[in-house]
Amino acid sequence: MKLRTRVLAVSTALLLSGTALSACAGTADNSTSADSGGAVTLSLVAYSTPQAAYEALIAAYNKTDAGKNVKFTQSYGASGDQSRAVASGLKADIVAFSLEPDITRLVTAKLVDASWNSDQYKGMITDSVAVIGTRKGNPKNLKTWDDLTKPGVQVLTPNPFTSGGAKWNILAAYGAKTNKGKEAAAGATYLDALFKNVPVQDNSGRASLQTFTSGKGDAFISYENEALFAQKNGQAVDYTVPDDTILIENPIAVTTNSAHPAEAKAFVEWLHSKDAQKIWADNFYRPVVKDAGGNFPAPSGLFTIGDLGGWSKVNKELFDPGQSVMASIEQKLGISTSAAPSAAASK
C-alpha cells in the first residue's frame, strides 16, 4: 500500500500549555465569557479540537460589520459529552460537534430543527481525514492499520462512547479492513485485536493527543488536523495518511431555543464564507467551500460514512452501548459503555 508520511516537529511545553490547549478534554467545559455591554451574546458549544480555530474565527468575525456587536461564550469538550450536556440543559445558541449523531440527539430533543442539514454543505462546516500518528522517526515502523495490532504495540484512541473522534478513528480502520463494510466479521476481529493494544481510552481526541505527547504509547489514531496542530505547537511526531481512510465531516447547527437566532444564523453563514474557510484551512481543517485555501491531497482509497451504510447503521452495529461490536469489546476490557451528561450542563 502506498503511504504518505509527514514529519512533524513540536515542543511538549508549547503543546501542553497556554490557551491553545485549554480544550477541557474529558470534563467537557472550558467556558469564556464577556460582559455584553449592550451587545448580543451568543453561546457556542463545541467539541474539543477546534478551540484555537474558533478563537481565531470569532476574532475575525468581530471585525466585520455583522459581527462587531456580537460577543461569545465558548464551551469545549468531548463531542458526545457536549451534545448530552446541551440535551440536559446547557445553554447553546450554536452547536458544533465532531459527528452528525451528536446533532441528531438534539434534533430528537427538539433543540435543533430537523432541517439543519438541508443547505448545500449538508450541515457540515469542516472536513478532515483519519491518520496514524507515531513518535518522531517512527521507531517501530508503524505505517498501516495491520501494524497497529502487532504484539507489544501501544495505540492511543479515545473512548467511542464519549468521543466523536474515537468513532471516526474506529470507522477509518474498520472501513479499511472490511472493504468499506462489506466484510463485517473481519472488521469485528480486527477491532478486537486493535483494542487489546489500547492502554488508555481518554474522553476526547484532544485528551488522547495530550496523553501521547506526554510520553505514553507508540502510535495514536486521530484527525489529520490534530497531527498538524501538534506540528504547529512543537511536539515531535510523525504521521501517515493511509491510502484507505475515512473522510471526517464535522457538523454545525443553530439551536431552536436560541435567544438570538438571526445573529446565530448569520455567524454560521459567515463561517462558510471563503474568508472564514481560509481560517479553517490555516488551522489544518479541510474546507467544505471549494478553493478556500489549503493543500490537502485526497487519499486514493478515501471513503465516507455513506459508503459504510450511514450513521444509523454503524451506530447500531458498532456503537450501541448495550449490544454492538464495540460494546462487546469494551465489556471484555472492563470499560464502561455509558456516558453521563457533561458537568458543563450545570455551569
Salt bridges, closest charged atoms under 4 A:
ASP81 OD1 - ARG84 NH2 3.21
ASP93 OD2 - LYS91 NZ 3.71
ASP102 OD1 - ARG105 NH1 3.12
ASP146 OD1 - LYS177 NZ 2.59
ASP147 OD1 - LYS150 NZ 3.05
ASP192 OD2 - LYS196 NZ 3.45
ASP192 OD1 - LYS332 NZ 2.77
ASP218 OD2 - LYS140 NZ 3.29
GLU224 OE2 - ARG6 NH1 3.91
GLU224 OE1 - ARG286 NE 2.80
GLU226 OE1 - ARG206 NH2 2.66
ASP282 OD2 - LYS278 NZ 3.24
GLU317 OE1 - LYS313 NZ 3.12
